[in-house]
Amino acid sequence: MWYFTWILGLLLACSLGIINVLRLEAQETWDREHIPLDPLTQLMTKETMLGRLKEKVENSKRNGFPFSVLFISLKDFKTRHNDLPDYEMDAILRGAADCFKNDIRAGVDIAARIGEQDFLIALPGSPLKKAERLAGQIKNGISQQVKAPGLTVEASVGVAEYAARPVDDEFAATANEVDNLINAAVAKSA
C-alpha cells in the first residue's frame, strides 16, 4: 500500500517540475516577443536594461553570487559620424553589436544599447577576471571584424563587478548600486 503513496508522490513531484519548466519556457518566449528592442541593433533598450540590472542586484543579494558589467563605447564615433553616410554608421553599430552577441552566453548574459555609441552587457555569475577576459575578446573582435571604408573601428571597454552587500533600504540601495556599478564601468573604459 505504501508503494502507491510513494508512486503518487513521485508522479506529483514530476508533474510539478514539468509545470515549472513549461512556465519558465513560456516566460522566456513572452520576454523575447515583448521586450522593447533597439530597432538598429536588436539589443535591449536602456530602460529595459536598467530594470534587469536591478533584478540582477537583488538576485546577487539573495544568492551571494557576484556579477559583472561591461561598458563598451566606440571610440571617436561622433567624429566619424560627420565623415560617413548614415547607412555606414548603422552598419558599424550593427557590426559591433553582432561581435559581442557571438561572445556572450545566450539566455544568460544581457546586452543593451544605452546610447548612440554605447553598449552595456550584464554577465550574471561572472567574476571580474572572467569579465575582463571577455572584455578583451570583444575589444579585439570589434577592431578586427567591424570595418568601414578607410576606417579602423575601435572600442573602449570598462569592466565592473558587483558583490552583494547587506543594506536596510533595498529599493533605494538597488537603484544607487546599479548607477554606481555603471559609473565604475564607464570610468574604467576611459
N, C-alpha and C positions, 0 to 999 in steps of 0.2 A: 504494500500500500504506500509506503514512504517513497517508493520509486516513482509513482505517479506524481506525487507532490514535487519531487526533485526535478522530474522531466518538465512539469508545468512551469516551475520557476525558471528553468533553463530556457524554455521557449519564450517566456515573458521577457527575460533579460535580453535575448537575441532580438526580439521584435522591437524593444525599446532602443537598442543600439542601431538597428536598421532605420528606425524612425528618425533618430538623431542625425544619422548620416544623410538621409534624404532631406532633412530640414536644412542642414548646412549647405548641401548642394543647391537647394532652391535659393537660399540666401545669396550664395556666390553668383548664381545666374542673375538674380534680381539686381545685385550690385553692378555686374557687368553691363546690364541693359539700362540702368537708371542713374548711374553716377555721371554727373556732367564732366565732359572731357574737353580739353583744349582742341579746337577743330583742326589746327595745323599739325600738332604732334601726336594727337590721340593719347595724351597723358592726362592725369587728373588736373583739375584746376587748383589754384592756390587755396581757395576757401575750403574745398573738399579735403585737401592735404592737411590743412591746419586742424580740422576736425579729427582726421585719422591720427595725427600726431598726438593729440590729447588722449585718444584711446590707447595709443602705444605707451604713453607715460603712465596712465592708470594701470595698464597690464603689467608694466615693469614694476610698479609699486606692489602689485599683488603677488607676482611670481618671483620677483627678485632678479630677473634676467636683465642685463643691460641691452640697449640697442644703440645703434649709431645712425647718424645722418650725414649725407654728403651734400654739399652745396657746390653746384657746378655753374660756372659763368664763362661764356665765350669771351675771349679777350678781344679788345678793340672792335667789338661788334657795332657800336654806334658809328664809329669812323668808317667802317666798311659799308654800313648801310647807305651812306651817301654815294658810294662808288659803284655799287652793284644794283641791278634791277631787282624788284621785289621778288620775282619768281626764283632768282638765285639765292636770295636771303632766306626764303621759305625752304628751299632745298637744303641749305646749310642747317637750319633749325631741325628739319625732319631727320637729316642725316645724323646729327648729334644725338637726338632722341633715340634713333634706331641703334646707335652704338651702345648706349648703356641699357637699352631694353634687352639686348643679347647677353649682357653681362650680369644682370640681376636675376634673382630667383623668382620665377613665375609663381604667382599666387602667394608669395611670402613678402617680398620687398615691394615697396610702394614708390612710384615715381610721379613727379608733378612738374609742370611748367609754372613757375611762380613769378616770372617777369618776362620782359621782352627777350632777354638772352640768358635768363637764369633758370636753373632747374634744381629740384631738391629730391633726394632719394632717402627713404627711411629703410633701415636694414634691421628688422627685429631679430633679436638673439645674436647679433654680431658684435663682438667686442671691437675695440678701437683698432687693434692690429689687423684684423681681418678687413675692416672697413678701409684702412689705409692701403692695403694691397689692392682692393677693388678700385679705389680712387686712382691709383697708378695705372691700372688696366684701362680704366675709362679715359683718362687723360691721353694715354698713348693711342688708344683706339680712335679717339676723335682726331688727333693730329695726323694719323696715318690714313684713316678711311674717309673723312669728310673733306671733300675737295671743292674748290671754286676756281674759276679761271684766274691764273696768276696770283693765287692767294693761298696761304697756309692757314688753316683754321686751328687755333689753339684754345685750350680751356684752362682756367684756373679752378682747382678743386680744393675745397676745405672739408675737413672731417671733424666731427664732434661726437662724443659718446655720452649717453645719458645713463646714469646709475641711480637707482631709486634711493630717495631719502625720505624718511617719515616726516609728515607735515600735519598741521592741525586743520587748516582750511584747504581742503582738497581741490576745489574748483579753481580758486584764485591761484593757488600754487601751480596747478597744472598749466594754466594759461601762461603764467610767468615763466615756468620751466621750459615750455615749448619755445617761447620768444628767446630766452637765454640760450637754448640749445642751437637755434637757427643763427643767432648772432655770433655764437662761438664758431660755427662752421664758416660763416661769411668772413669773419676776421682772419681765419686761418687760410682762406683762399686768396687773400691779397698778396 
